[in-house]
């Protein structure tokens, strides 16, 4: 009876699409249409239209000729799930304390479907500070947050994130110097760079690390020098405060066994 019930509610086209996604998620380097058909024990012609739709909807890509690979769109959809809300709830008090001790605004940024996206923002406690609206999309290539999000992922994940970014943004592919910069950021443990959007601002960004050692977010301070506040922390002290806050948030996120962003 149970088998009959399962057959009654089958959706063959949906099953076929899910089979393809699950298969591509389990391999490195992608597969051809013929290889997909062979592994799923089906005729190659059965998958042509399904693969075409998955490519057009952005779940699958063809980066090298006839080979199909999974994109990060499913990863991006996961950003809307509970782990992001939990991460923001963990971060709220930490970000507030960081703003108070550093005298600077700060924001929390994650990767979402080709962009770095601000998911939480804390205003500076005094008169002056640089704020970015929650929900803002920023570049992976020319922001401290973007550099950190890329730097603390594997080379394979970096390539996928950059491919997603280039599909949704009119930016040029980066030179080898850019990837060398990412390696420097990873070795140093944080990014410090002059803002390429606002004069007089330095982007200070540190990673939030999950339980699997992957960077799941970037905690960033758009640092401005407060010339009328001599007791405000200088940039060196601010970096130390930022790293301590990011480490504290990493510990909370790492202890959450369901925190996978």
Secondary structure, DSSP 4 states (H G I P E B T S, - for coil): -HHHHHHHT--HHHHHHHHHHHHHHT-SS-EEHHHHHHHTTS-GGGGHHHHHHHHHTTSEEEEETTEEEE-SHHHHHHTTSHHHHHHHHHHHHHHHHHHHHHSS-EEEEEEETTEEEEEEEE--SSS------TT-EE-SSSSHHHHHHHHTS-HHHHHHHHHHHHHHS--PPPPHHHHHHHHHHHHHTEEEEE-SSSTT-EEEEEEEE-TTS-EEEEEEEEE---TT-TTS--HHHHHHHHHHHHHHHHHHHHH-TT---
